[in-house]
Amino acid sequence: MTHPVIIGVDLGATNVEAAAVRDGDVLKSKKKKTRPEKGVEEVIDRIEKTIRKVFDKMDAEADDFAAVCIGAPGAVDTEAGIVRSAPNLKWDDVPLGEVLHGRLGLPVMVDNDVNVGVVGEHVHGAGKGALDMIGIFVGTGIGGGLIVNGTPHYGWRGAAGEVGHVIVKPHGRTCGCGREGCVEAYASKTAMEAIIREEMEKGRDTQVFEIMEDKGKNKLTSSVIEASLEAEDPLMEEALQNSQYYLGILTADLVNVLDPEIVVYGGGVVERLGESFLKPIKRTARQHYLQRRGAEQIRIVPAALGDDAGPIGAAVVAQRRLRASVN
Ligand SMILES: [Zn+2]
């Protein structure tokens, strides 16, 4: 039997990317700016246009596709296809599935963006073949997801997998979630930038902000991090080591709880720095594993699919749900 072609969509606060996917292969794709500041209606229009562009590129019509599945950045009611809360988009209770189903006439499913990215890496990327896997994505925040016994673990409220908000330092730095000491408050790009700024304000030297300006960036991006490391900027090096240390602790804690075969690290920083970013994380993790037996076989590896993890994973999620609905 041939595999159906599914439209996988990665909805981010900056870009929306739609792709026609068949069995883990991206056939055609299209990216547009999301422009959340223009309001919910405009964003939904942009998602529809992006999807229709992919139809055109495939020289196909809606009927030629089996389903659409969207990874959205926030809490999602997957049964109802409703985005419950997506702070980056300023969305609350948006019935995205129903609205797009009405416009496209296809089954439209909605899931959390990080969950679908983790599923993509698990089925077609770095975690292929693993029964138990942890995905950790390092970006402006720290996201992640858990694969337990071959399937994504959602938890009874759909709230599982919030690896970025594991507290690694009680009463530590204030996190975006309002609590103190989460790993995200130390290890994300946003956190590294804040830490560097604080040290600079204490009178220490750094070139990070000049490098940022030279590159025309208004925040600490992965390319700014790389250039700052090349310039051997001491504050950048410290902030990165600090990030890696806490990610190592996080990794060990998660391994001690879930005992996965593999931990897949994704996101811009990991993509940019690769193995050199993971090395110190592995070292710290190993020092904190409870069960030493077989610990050297636990793999900590970079993600393999890059930006395609979202659309590819969304297509997998859609195909599984289609199958479940016929059975
Ligand atoms: Zn937090």
Boltz pocket constraint, residues with backbone or C-beta under 6 A from the ligand:
constraints:
  - pocket:
      binder: B
      contacts: [[A, 164], [A, 165], [A, 175], [A, 176], [A, 177], [A, 178], [A, 179], [A, 182], [A, 184]]
      max_distance: 6.0
